[in-house]
Amino acid sequence: MSLLRRRRRGGQDHEPGKAEEEEKKPEQRRAEKKKWSCLDSCCWFIGCVCVAWWMLLFLYNLMPSSFPQYVTEAITGPPPDPPGLKLRKEGLAAKHPVVFVPGIVTAGLELWEGHQCAQGLFRKRLWGGTFGSVYKRPLCWEEHMSLDNETGLDPPGVRVRPVTGLVAADYFAPGYFVWAVLIENLAQIGYEEKTMYMASYDWRLSFQNTEVRDQSLSRIKSNIELMVSTNGGNKAVIIPHSMGVLYFLHFMKWVEAPAPMGGGGGPDWCAKHIKAVMNIGGPLLGVPKAVSGLFSAEAKDIAVARAIAPGVLDQDLFHIQTLQHLMKMTRTWDSTMSMIPKGGDTIWGDLDSSPEDDYLPSKRRQNATDEAKDGSSEPKRKRMHYGRIISFGKDIAEADSSEINRVNFRGAVKGRNVANDTCVDVWTEYQEMGFGGIKAVTEYKAYTAGDLVDLLSFVAPKMMARGSAHFSYGIADDLDDPKYLHYKYWSNPLETRLPNAPDMEIFAMYGVGILTERAYVYTEAPWAECQIPFRIDTSASEEEEDMCLKDGVLSVEGDETVPVLSAGFMSAKGWRGVTRFNPSGMKNFVREYEHAPPANFLEGRGTQSGAHVDIMGNFALIEDIMRVAAGATGDELGGDRVYSDIFEWSQKIKLKL
């Protein structure tokens, strides 16, 4: 009994201790919960995303290869035959050799020599493919992708060279085709590598420097000559895309010009070797998007991303490529300056008017016809000033020109901003402008195409000094002037003549039906060290549904990158018939492809897309190319096919022909 009592008393003595422990447990639990950090949450989230991704990938690989096609057919019906199969059934076969000329950024570049940080990357792609080196060693990648800021050529100790062969630009990245669909369809009617040639070049260099450093123009010349001679004398069909259109225009002048500046092929080289040039999405007169890229390293998508996550793109978090690093790198790529708008106010419009003044997103040709039948009048709307490619403030973009008081920035004293001496690692030339220079730029208020070269020369004089040695942006007064024999004029269709080849044909092929950047509303950025002082004002939008101003970007008809005016004007008017730019009167055709997005996600990028790159998978465009390669002429294709107002807009441009 006494033992039992002692045990009970002992139990009673320990009961307060247990209560204290129980009281401490919630506090300990709270402390344990506090130990869970933000980093833990991020890791948990990333882990969940990765597990979900791998599970979906695993299930996708288990799926029969015919399942996506089965689902697509169940939803939309059986797909049409690919052009290659369709034309093979018609009996078409390979005839003319074809040459592909890729545009900017779509062809692969590989490393041949680099610094210590690039060890193990010999002949690995720095551009294209998986882009593994970008996220593994971003600053090293930027260092090797940049060119020398003085010469526009290789920096010391670095050699990055274009990938060769069809693999150079068949896919930009795994699963993202560029030329692959066209190549596959051409193979269906008998084409193979001996009758197809990818004219790959280093798209970062100025056009003439691709010959100086790599002899790229000479290689194109010799390959075309070889293919023509080994294919029974059948002339080549040239298919340039995007900036490749400008590059091949330069080539056609280079190949006939005497050495050492040219290729020495003689004045009839093009007539002997080229059947047709089929330009796809060609920025022949430049693109406003090139201006925003050089001015503030922005385009519509980047500006919107910056508005959603303010500050992120201006910070150097973990040394990822922010806009400052992007600008530092791309401003060494001289090729970007080939796409600055050409022709000045004559082509693109002035403060008061432009060729596309009557453009409405909803006003397509078929809608206008319906309105005319109904007798309804065009709705009244606020006038859009497309000629003002850069406006500082929405009020300036919309104001009458008489209300804009501009202070000339040319010759303004830039001053000096001592705070920016710390920014040498991300030097973009803005560090040398100072507050005085920035103020001078904003006080000019509205910039037309005629002001752009001066503007860029003011904010980036070193870049434009290199660019002005290789490119020109004006309109020739007299093409017989000996100065136009210089290569800097060869890629400007307004300052050079087409070859004397009356049997050759030129096609302007491009997408329509997508809003495309034409002008921008800018604002001065909150000043901070190393930041770009100007940015697109994403708060500038119109409330009306049918207006073209959204998120600081004024849009017109185009293929999402190149406005119709740039892609189509030369074939619609400048080169149409016998003109001073086309003295032999070679035939020109405008072939537009109206954009139709894919019906569902299983269709991928679709077969009727008019977007700038996705059009390379457009079945109608591929069929047109294949018919010409098999021997058809432009007239046999049906001549012009137009959905936009390109001919009406071209007639508004008063250009001496």
Buried (B, 14 or more C-beta within 10 A) or exposed (E): EEEEEEEEEEEEEEEEEEEEEEEEEEEEEEEEEEEEEEEEEEEEEEEEEEEEEEEEEEEEEEEEEEEBEEEBEEEEEEEEEBBBEBBBEEEBEBBBBBBBBBBBBBBBBBBEEBEEEBEEBEEBBBBBBEBEBBEEBBBBBBBBBBBEBEEBBBBEEBEBBBBEEBBBBBBBEEEBBBBBBBBBBBBBBBBEEEBBBBBBBBBBBBBBBBBEBBEBBBBBBEBBBEBBEEBEEBBBBBBBBBBBBBBBBBBBBBBBBEEEBBBBBBEEBBBEBBBBBBBBBBBBBBBBBBBBBBBBBBBBEBBBBBBEEEEEBBBBEEEBBBBBBBBBBBBBBBBBBBBBBBBBBBBBBBBBBBBBBBBBBEBBEEEEEEBEEEEEEEEEEEEBBBBBBBBBBBEBBBBEBEEBEBEEBEEBEBBBBEEBEEBEEBBBBBBBBBBEBBBBBBBBBBBBBBBBBBBBBBBBEBBBEBBBBBBBBBBBEEBEEEEBBBBBBBBBBBBBBBBBBEEBBBBBBBBBBBBBBBBBBBBBBEEEEBBBBBBBBBEBBBEEEEBBBBBBBBBBBBBBBBBBBBBBBBBBBBBBEEBBBBBBEBBBBBBBBBBEBBEEEBBBBBBBBBBBBBBBBBBBBBBBBBBBBBBBBBEEBEEBBBBBBBBEBBEBBEBEE
